[in-house]
Amino acid sequence: MAGAGCSSRVLLTALIAFLFTLFSTGSSTTQVPLLMWSNDGLPPLASPAAGHITSNEQLTAYLTSALGSGPHTVLLFLQDKLSKDDFTVFGGVFGNKEDSAFQNLEAALQSFSSVTLPALEWSGSSAVLALLQDKLGVSPLLVDADTLSDLSIDTSASNLLLISLPYCTGSDKSCKEVLHDNDVIIGKVLDTMKDKNVVYTAIYTGLQPSRVISETSMSSHHAGRSLLQEVVRDVKPPIMFNVSGNPCIMLWAENLNVSLTKDGEWTDLATQTPSLAGSMCNNSNSLLVLTYETGFILSFAMSQRLFPVSARNWSTLDSVQLQSGSMTASFSGSRSIYTPIEYSFHCQSVTNYVDALLVRNDTNPNPNTTEWRLHFADFQIQGFSLSNGTDFSYASDCAGFFTPGIWMGLLTSLLMLLIFVYGLHMIMQLNTMDRFDDPKGPSISVPQTE
C-alpha cells in the first residue's frame, strides 16, 4: 500500500510538471495559472490543447457550471505574483516530494477533484476576484490562517474567503522559502476547514504574472539578424487623480511594500488596484488616498509654500499615513522629501527603518503600530504643476551627485596624480656631472688579504 501511495504521488507530480512544461511553449505575455479543487467534486473540464490560453469568458462559463446553484463557500488564495514557471522551478518536478515547495497544494490536488488551467488570460489584478463576487453575490472577507479557526462560517449562505499571499519580490527570503511558507498557510486553512466540516471550493492563482515576456510584432521590426535582442517591458501606468478632467496628482512605484510586524510578511500594494475616493487637491495642498480591497489605506499629504531664501515655491511630502482596520500610523517626510514646485520627486528606496526618509510623527503612537514598516521601491510622486496627464515633470532625485563610489574614485585618482607629479619632478631635477676624474692620476690600490 505504501508503494502504491508513493507511485500515485510521483505520477501526480509528474503530471503537473508535464502540463506546466507543455504549456510553457506557448505565449507567456500576460498569463497566470489557476488551480481549482473541491472536497465536494467539480464538473469535468476537457484538457485544453497545447499552447491554448484560457479566456475569461471560458473561465466564466466553467464557474457558472461549478457554482451554478445553491450556496457555496469559496477559498480564494490570491498570491501577489504567480506564473507556471514557479511550479516547474520550485515544485517536485522529478517526483521528489520532499524537495517541492508545494507539498500541501499537491496533496490537495491528489485528494480532491481538481482542475488545472496553466495559462489563464490575465486582464487585471482583480479579474478573478470580481468574477467570483459576481457569481456568488457576496463581498470578499479577508482572513488569515491563524484567525480562521475563530471565524463562524454560515454554510446556508455563500461565502467568499480571501487569503492574501505574498511573493518573493522585496523579501529577504528566497522565492522557494516564500512559496513554501505560502504552502504552509494553504495547509493550515484546509485543515481548519476540515475541522469545521465545511464543504468548500478552493482556487489558487495570482494577482499578476511573476514572469512576463513581452512579444513584439515582427511586422514592425527588421527581419534580418541582430546582435542584441530587443525586449519591451510592460510598464504599468501611474496612479493619477484628476479634477475636472485635468491631472492633479500622479504617483508611480515599482513596489509599495507594507508590513505590520517587524519580521512579518510584506504585502505589495502596487499589484492591487486602489480606489481614489477621498483624494483632493488645490493650489496649496494635495491629498492622495489609496484604498485597497485588502483593507489597507495609504494616504500621501503634500503641500507647497514659498521659501524666501531660495525665492521660489517648494513642494513637500508632509505625511504618509498607513491605516489597517481601526489603527493608523503616520510618518513625516517633509525634512527629506521635497522638491521645487515645477519638479516631481523620485527616489529608488523610501523606507521608515533603514536610511529612513519617513520619520514617525505620531504624537501618541499606538503601541500596536510601532513595528509597522514601509518600503517604496522606485518611488515617484508629483502633486503640483502637472503639465499633462501622461508624464511626470523633470525629477528631483533623492540620491546626491557625489556618491561614496564617486568620492573613492576621485580620491584615488588624486593620489595617483600626486605620485605621478612627484616622480616627474624628481626626474626633472636630475643633472649631468660637469667634471670627471683625471684618468692620468694615480690609481687606487686595494690591498688583498688572504
C-alpha positions as a printed NumPy array, in Angstrom:
array([[  0.   ,   0.   ,   0.   ],
       [  2.856,   2.386,   0.798],
       [  4.406,   1.662,  -2.593],
       [  1.102,   2.384,  -4.324],
       [  0.709,   5.703,  -2.491],
       [  4.254,   6.717,  -3.378],
       [  3.681,   5.798,  -7.019],
       [  0.487,   7.855,  -7.154],
       [  2.288,  10.885,  -5.705],
       [  5.072,  10.5  ,  -8.24 ],
       [  2.535,  10.16 , -11.047],
       [  0.574,  13.249,  -9.879],
       [  3.705,  15.397,  -9.554],
       [  4.986,  14.269, -12.945],
       [  1.572,  15.016, -14.487],
       [  1.536,  18.563, -13.066],
       [  5.094,  19.142, -14.236],
       [  4.233,  17.813, -17.694],
       [  1.199,  20.067, -18.006],
       [  3.082,  23.193, -16.996],
       [  6.097,  22.335, -19.137],
       [  3.843,  21.597, -22.091],
       [  2.053,  24.913, -21.839],
       [  5.285,  26.845, -21.352],
       [  5.897,  26.534, -25.103],
       [  3.008,  28.853, -25.785],
       [  2.738,  32.614, -25.437],
       [  3.665,  33.874, -21.969],
       [  2.971,  37.552, -22.212],
       [  0.09 ,  38.114, -19.789],
       [ -0.951,  34.844, -18.224],
       [ -1.413,  33.445, -14.747],
       [ -2.049,  29.817, -13.766],
       [ -5.217,  28.876, -11.882],
       [ -5.606,  25.731,  -9.773],
       [ -9.059,  24.78 ,  -8.528],
       [-10.17 ,  21.899,  -6.298],
       [-13.183,  20.984,  -4.175],
       [-13.982,  18.413,  -1.49 ],
       [-17.484,  18.123,  -2.99 ],
       [-16.488,  17.453,  -6.61 ],
       [-16.133,  19.641,  -9.697],
       [-17.666,  19.388, -13.176],
       [-15.338,  17.734, -15.703],
       [-13.26 ,  20.016, -17.912],
       [-11.626,  18.858, -21.104],
       [ -7.856,  19.295, -21.196],
       [ -7.03 ,  22.298, -23.414],
       [ -4.725,  21.888, -26.384],
       [ -1.05 ,  22.735, -26.076],
       [ -0.446,  26.472, -26.239],
       [ -4.096,  27.325, -25.562],
       [ -4.772,  30.367, -23.371],
       [ -7.981,  30.099, -21.377],
       [-10.022,  33.267, -21.786],
       [-12.057,  34.993, -19.108],
       [-15.22 ,  34.004, -20.973],
       [-14.272,  30.324, -20.79 ],
       [-13.471,  30.64 , -17.09 ],
       [-16.798,  32.399, -16.514],
       [-18.655,  29.595, -18.262],
       [-16.929,  26.948, -16.164],
       [-17.518,  28.796, -12.87 ],
       [-21.175,  29.101, -13.83 ],
       [-21.426,  25.333, -14.032],
       [-19.327,  24.767, -10.882],
       [-21.047,  27.437,  -8.755],
       [-24.372,  27.484, -10.515],
       [-26.895,  26.614,  -7.812],
       [-27.102,  26.74 ,  -4.037],
       [-24.799,  28.435,  -1.552],
       [-21.071,  27.852,  -1.888],
       [-18.042,  28.551,   0.293],
       [-15.088,  29.587,  -1.878],
       [-11.5  ,  29.907,  -0.638],
       [ -9.505,  32.26 ,  -2.867],
       [ -5.747,  32.003,  -2.299],
       [ -4.629,  35.157,  -4.098],
       [ -0.849,  35.471,  -4.397],
       [  0.791,  38.786,  -5.304],
       [  2.517,  37.208,  -8.31 ],
       [  2.374,  33.734,  -9.829],
       [  3.47 ,  32.079, -13.086],
       [  3.588,  28.497, -14.265],
       [  7.399,  28.672, -14.143],
       [  7.144,  28.884, -10.337],
       [  5.759,  25.329, -10.312],
       [  8.381,  23.906, -12.669],
       [ 11.276,  25.625, -10.853],
       [ 10.238,  25.174,  -7.216],
       [  7.932,  22.135,  -7.422],
       [  8.877,  18.478,  -7.203],
       [  9.092,  18.064, -10.968],
       [ 11.001,  14.777, -10.764],
       [  8.731,  13.162,  -8.193],
       [ 10.849,  14.244,  -5.217],
       [  8.065,  15.319,  -2.88 ],
       [ 10.48 ,  16.325,  -0.108],
       [ 12.078,  18.944,  -2.372],
       [  8.802,  20.513,  -3.515],
       [  7.673,  23.91 ,  -2.241],
       [  4.014,  22.929,  -2.861],
       [  3.582,  19.787,  -0.77 ],
       [  0.179,  20.719,   0.727],
       [ -1.073,  22.006,  -2.622],
       [ -0.071,  18.806,  -4.421],
       [ -1.701,  16.709,  -1.685],
       [ -4.96 ,  18.664,  -2.078],
       [ -4.941,  18.218,  -5.876],
       [ -4.404,  14.487,  -5.374],
       [ -7.065,  14.04 ,  -2.686],
       [ -9.927,  16.06 ,  -4.2  ],
       [-11.494,  16.723,  -7.57 ],
       [ -9.324,  19.341,  -9.262],
       [ -8.958,  21.447, -12.407],
       [ -5.698,  22.958, -13.685],
       [ -5.535,  25.965, -16.012],
       [ -1.819,  26.558, -16.732],
       [ -2.429,  29.66 , -18.87 ],
       [ -5.351,  31.874, -17.893],
       [ -5.72 ,  35.163, -19.729],
       [ -4.671,  37.953, -17.351],
       [ -6.575,  41.201, -17.848],
       [ -6.268,  42.867, -14.447],
       [ -5.26 ,  42.321, -10.853],
       [ -8.839,  41.897,  -9.606],
       [-10.409,  39.995, -12.541],
       [-10.83 ,  36.634, -10.769],
       [-11.933,  38.291,  -7.522],
       [-14.542,  40.403,  -9.335],
       [-15.762,  37.36 , -11.23 ],
       [-16.287,  35.374,  -8.015],
       [-18.055,  38.315,  -6.384],
       [-20.446,  38.438,  -9.326],
       [-21.111,  34.691,  -9.261],
       [-21.594,  34.391,  -5.505],
       [-23.236,  37.764,  -4.931],
       [-21.167,  38.465,  -1.799],
       [-18.219,  40.662,  -0.899],
       [-14.872,  39.025,  -0.073],
       [-13.838,  38.595,   3.549],
       [-10.08 ,  38.931,   4.146],
       [ -8.925,  36.219,   6.564],
       [ -5.663,  34.598,   7.623],
       [ -4.762,  31.08 ,   8.685],
       [ -4.314,  31.947,  12.367],
       [ -7.712,  33.581,  12.921],
       [ -9.814,  31.42 ,  10.584],
       [-10.454,  28.88 ,  13.345],
       [-12.247,  31.577,  15.368],
       [-14.488,  32.539,  12.449],
       [-18.038,  31.231,  12.345],
       [-18.943,  30.171,   8.798],
       [-22.626,  30.116,   7.853],
       [-22.879,  27.38 ,   5.213],
       [-26.509,  28.222,   4.491],
       [-25.293,  31.286,   2.562],
       [-22.479,  31.832,   0.078],
       [-19.084,  32.847,   1.472],
       [-16.024,  34.242,  -0.289],
       [-12.949,  33.982,   1.938],
       [ -9.869,  35.806,   0.615],
       [ -6.421,  34.669,   1.766],
       [ -3.709,  37.051,   0.535],
       [ -0.285,  35.507,  -0.071],
       [  2.981,  37.404,  -0.691],
       [  5.619,  36.826,  -3.338],
       [  9.4  ,  36.913,  -3.039],
       [  9.754,  40.403,  -4.601],
       [ 11.179,  42.754,  -1.962],
       [ 11.519,  39.929,   0.576],
       [ 14.654,  38.903,   2.45 ],
       [ 13.801,  35.233,   1.825],
       [ 14.382,  33.249,  -1.332],
       [ 11.46 ,  32.573,  -3.672],
       [ 11.36 ,  28.903,  -2.68 ],
       [ 11.166,  29.784,   1.02 ],
       [  8.346,  32.288,   0.419],
       [  6.383,  29.813,  -1.713],
       [  6.943,  27.109,   0.912],
       [  5.593,  29.44 ,   3.62 ],
       [  2.55 ,  30.138,   1.421],
       [  2.04 ,  26.399,   1.007],
       [  2.091,  26.01 ,   4.807],
       [ -0.626,  28.687,   5.053],
       [ -2.706,  26.797,   2.478],
       [ -2.314,  23.628,   4.524],
       [ -3.423,  25.371,   7.725],
       [ -6.523,  26.806,   6.035],
       [ -7.51 ,  23.435,   4.569],
       [ -7.019,  21.712,   7.943],
       [ -9.233,  24.331,   9.587],
       [-11.977,  23.789,   7.002],
       [-11.681,  20.038,   7.569],
       [-12.051,  20.503,  11.34 ],
       [-15.123,  22.68 ,  10.779],
       [-16.557,  20.068,   8.374],
       [-17.216,  22.737,   5.729],
       [-17.792,  21.892,   2.068],
       [-15.669,  24.284,   0.039],
       [-14.193,  25.087,  -3.365],
       [-10.626,  26.415,  -3.361],
       [ -8.861,  28.488,  -6.025],
       [ -5.143,  29.302,  -6.11 ],
       [ -3.996,  31.986,  -8.571],
       [ -2.032,  35.246,  -8.793],
       [ -2.788,  38.946,  -8.966],
       [ -0.346,  39.227, -11.857],
       [  2.323,  37.131, -13.591],
       [  5.673,  36.822, -11.834],
       [  7.477,  36.356, -15.132],
       [  6.367,  38.374, -18.163],
       [  7.957,  38.123, -21.607],
       [  6.753,  40.864, -23.915],
       [  6.384,  39.787, -27.506],
       [  6.837,  42.313, -30.306],
       [  5.317,  42.1  , -33.749],
       [  7.744,  41.038, -36.492],
       [  5.989,  43.342, -38.95 ],
       [  7.285,  46.447, -37.18 ],
       [ 10.908,  45.257, -36.965],
       [ 13.597,  44.45 , -39.448],
       [ 13.586,  40.717, -40.105],
       [ 17.362,  40.447, -40.537],
       [ 19.896,  39.33 , -37.984],
       [ 20.577,  41.417, -34.919],
       [ 23.352,  41.21 , -32.354],
       [ 21.094,  42.259, -29.491],
       [ 17.561,  41.076, -28.835],
       [ 15.108,  43.86 , -28.155],
       [ 12.769,  43.183, -25.222],
       [  9.933,  45.593, -24.489],
       [  8.867,  45.762, -20.838],
       [  5.256,  46.074, -19.801],
       [  5.23 ,  49.27 , -17.739],
       [  2.179,  49.783, -15.605],
       [  0.577,  53.23 , -15.765],
       [  0.937,  55.663, -12.858],
       [ -1.822,  56.278, -10.347],
       [ -3.418,  59.561, -11.378],
       [ -6.047,  61.705,  -9.652],
       [ -7.919,  64.156, -11.897],
       [-10.007,  67.209, -11.084],
       [-12.446,  68.313, -13.793],
       [-10.544,  66.17 , -16.287],
       [ -7.192,  67.792, -15.501],
       [ -4.353,  65.801, -13.895],
       [ -3.721,  66.89 , -10.321],
       [ -1.657,  64.171,  -8.565],
       [  0.499,  61.413, -10.06 ],
       [  2.233,  58.533,  -8.257],
       [  4.222,  55.598,  -9.557],
       [  6.181,  52.906,  -7.734],
       [  7.603,  49.55 ,  -8.669],
       [  6.631,  48.273,  -5.202],
       [  4.564,  49.709,  -2.35 ],
       [  5.504,  47.183,   0.332],
       [  3.897,  47.358,   3.781],
       [  4.343,  45.086,   6.791],
       [  2.53 ,  45.181,  10.123],
       [  5.202,  43.286,  12.078],
       [  8.956,  43.681,  12.382],
       [  9.796,  40.328,  10.829],
       [  6.453,  39.671,   9.167],
       [  5.478,  39.165,   5.562],
       [  5.438,  42.044,   3.084],
       [  2.307,  42.993,   1.156],
       [  2.934,  44.745,  -2.169],
       [  0.075,  47.199,  -2.668],
       [  1.424,  48.187,  -6.105],
       [ -0.005,  44.943,  -7.501],
       [ -3.538,  45.931,  -6.471],
       [ -5.91 ,  48.467,  -7.987],
       [ -6.902,  51.1  ,  -5.388],
       [ -9.861,  53.402,  -5.054],
       [ -9.043,  57.134,  -5.011],
       [-12.1  ,  58.173,  -3.006],
       [-11.22 ,  60.927,  -0.525],
       [ -8.409,  62.426,  -2.62 ],
       [ -8.319,  66.18 ,  -3.186],
       [ -6.03 ,  68.924,  -4.441],
       [ -5.901,  72.702,  -4.789],
       [ -3.26 ,  75.375,  -5.281],
       [ -1.643,  74.831,  -1.889],
       [ -2.426,  71.249,  -0.758],
       [ -2.752,  67.808,  -2.319],
       [ -4.036,  64.618,  -0.706],
       [ -3.882,  61.234,  -2.432],
       [ -5.861,  58.496,  -0.655],
       [ -5.379,  54.916,  -1.902],
       [ -7.968,  52.468,  -0.549],
       [ -7.333,  48.78 ,  -1.286],
       [ -9.704,  45.817,  -1.175],
       [ -7.331,  44.026,   1.209],
       [ -8.182,  46.578,   3.926],
       [ -5.152,  48.885,   3.694],
       [ -5.485,  52.655,   3.234],
       [ -2.367,  54.584,   2.166],
       [ -2.502,  58.404,   2.187],
       [  0.02 ,  60.936,   0.864],
       [ -0.396,  64.565,   2.004],
       [  1.617,  67.233,   0.127],
       [  1.774,  70.993,   0.381],
       [  3.574,  73.851,  -1.305],
       [  4.969,  77.016,   0.211],
       [  7.338,  79.866,  -0.633],
       [ 10.851,  79.742,   0.849],
       [ 12.217,  83.327,   0.867],
       [ 15.856,  82.155,   0.94 ],
       [ 15.557,  80.429,  -2.426],
       [ 12.889,  82.848,  -3.712],
       [ 10.822,  80.007,  -5.14 ],
       [  7.965,  77.66 ,  -4.189],
       [  8.781,  74.186,  -2.949],
       [  6.628,  71.057,  -2.626],
       [  6.993,  68.845,   0.453],
       [  5.558,  65.455,   1.377],
       [  4.177,  66.37 ,   4.784],
       [  2.905,  62.946,   5.826],
       [  2.339,  59.362,   4.755],
       [ -0.383,  57.526,   6.655],
       [ -0.959,  53.78 ,   6.698],
       [ -4.289,  52.542,   8.034],
       [ -5.277,  48.95 ,   8.669],
       [ -8.624,  48.399,  10.32 ],
       [ -9.014,  50.887,  13.176],
       [ -5.261,  51.514,  13.608],
       [ -3.294,  54.255,  11.858],
       [  0.4  ,  55.093,  11.719],
       [  1.661,  58.446,  10.429],
       [  5.114,  59.256,   9.058],
       [  6.608,  62.612,   8.057],
       [  8.807,  63.163,   5.029],
       [  8.934,  66.957,   4.988],
       [ 12.586,  67.093,   6.129],
       [ 13.885,  64.833,   3.359],
       [ 11.214,  64.545,   0.649],
       [ 10.936,  67.94 ,  -1.014],
       [ 11.416,  69.336,  -4.486],
       [ 10.924,  72.583,  -6.444],
       [  7.281,  73.059,  -7.314],
       [  7.956,  72.53 , -11.034],
       [  9.587,  69.115, -10.467],
       [  8.488,  65.674,  -9.344],
       [ 10.227,  63.748,  -6.561],
       [ 11.93 ,  60.427,  -7.281],
       [ 13.815,  58.007,  -5.04 ],
       [ 14.934,  54.442,  -5.578],
       [ 14.113,  53.472,  -1.995],
       [ 11.838,  55.185,   0.541],
       [ 11.587,  53.48 ,   3.932],
       [ 10.943,  54.231,   7.586],
       [ 13.521,  51.859,   9.079],
       [ 16.855,  51.827,   7.112],
       [ 18.232,  55.161,   5.828],
       [ 14.764,  56.381,   6.707],
       [ 13.268,  59.193,   4.659],
       [  9.988,  58.751,   6.547],
       [ 10.064,  59.591,  10.256],
       [  7.349,  58.654,  12.737],
       [  5.402,  61.799,  13.677],
       [  2.565,  60.43 ,  15.816],
       [  2.125,  62.469,  18.999],
       [  0.773,  59.475,  20.929],
       [  1.642,  56.434,  18.786],
       [ -0.403,  53.29 ,  19.145],
       [  1.887,  50.595,  20.606],
       [  0.404,  48.093,  18.161],
       [  1.747,  50.127,  15.209],
       [  5.313,  50.734,  16.394],
       [  6.634,  47.865,  14.264],
       [  4.807,  48.833,  11.074],
       [  7.2  ,  49.135,   8.145],
       [  7.031,  50.832,   4.752],
       [  9.275,  50.231,   1.757],
       [  8.577,  52.014,  -1.532],
       [ 10.838,  50.933,  -4.409],
       [ 11.483,  53.209,  -7.414],
       [  9.055,  55.74 ,  -5.951],
       [  7.981,  58.907,  -7.823],
       [  5.271,  61.403,  -6.885],
       [  4.121,  64.842,  -8.028],
       [  1.257,  66.821,  -6.524],
       [  1.548,  70.177,  -8.301],
       [  2.342,  71.729, -11.707],
       [  1.404,  68.712, -13.805],
       [  1.641,  69.744, -17.422],
       [ -0.146,  66.745, -18.963],
       [ -1.763,  63.505, -17.953],
       [  0.863,  61.04 , -19.16 ],
       [  4.282,  62.157, -17.935],
       [  5.887,  63.412, -14.767],
       [  7.835,  66.647, -14.81 ],
       [ 11.62 ,  66.611, -14.517],
       [ 12.51 ,  64.509, -11.466],
       [ 14.48 ,  65.768,  -8.476],
       [ 16.212,  62.616,  -7.24 ],
       [ 16.957,  61.874,  -3.599],
       [ 20.421,  60.483,  -4.411],
       [ 23.234,  63.015,  -4.186],
       [ 25.604,  63.557,  -7.108],
       [ 28.768,  62.731,  -5.147],
       [ 28.096,  59.178,  -4.041],
       [ 30.644,  57.221,  -1.941],
       [ 31.841,  55.448,  -5.088],
       [ 32.485,  58.748,  -6.857],
       [ 34.375,  60.122,  -3.846],
       [ 36.545,  56.983,  -3.708],
       [ 37.333,  57.283,  -7.408],
       [ 38.194,  60.979,  -7.117],
       [ 40.49 ,  60.491,  -4.09 ],
       [ 42.235,  57.512,  -5.694],
       [ 42.783,  59.475,  -8.928],
       [ 44.114,  62.45 ,  -6.957],
       [ 46.571,  60.235,  -5.064],
       [ 47.845,  58.672,  -8.299],
       [ 48.2  ,  62.141,  -9.835],
       [ 50.268,  63.352,  -6.865],
       [ 52.565,  60.326,  -7.146],
       [ 52.992,  60.962, -10.872],
       [ 53.754,  64.675, -10.374],
       [ 56.257,  63.904,  -7.612],
       [ 58.049,  61.345,  -9.787],
       [ 58.115,  63.725, -12.744],
       [ 59.527,  66.449, -10.507],
       [ 62.32 ,  64.149,  -9.267],
       [ 63.239,  63.17 , -12.833],
       [ 63.433,  66.813, -13.894],
       [ 65.836,  67.548, -11.   ],
       [ 68.494,  65.148, -12.306],
       [ 71.681,  66.942, -13.618],
       [ 74.693,  65.64 , -15.58 ],
       [ 78.166,  65.884, -13.974],
       [ 80.214,  68.973, -15.024],
       [ 83.676,  67.376, -14.29 ],
       [ 85.17 ,  63.866, -14.238],
       [ 88.069,  62.096, -12.538],
       [ 91.602,  62.522, -14.111],
       [ 92.486,  59.244, -15.816],
       [ 96.256,  60.108, -15.642],
       [ 96.32 ,  60.29 , -11.885],
       [ 97.459,  57.547,  -9.574],
       [ 95.25 ,  54.555,  -9.474],
       [ 93.543,  53.387,  -6.42 ],
       [ 95.256,  50.416,  -4.767],
       [ 93.102,  47.997,  -2.881],
       [ 95.171,  45.573,  -0.8  ],
       [ 94.102,  41.98 ,  -0.716],
       [ 94.2  ,  39.877,   2.396],
       [ 94.46 ,  36.158,   2.463]])
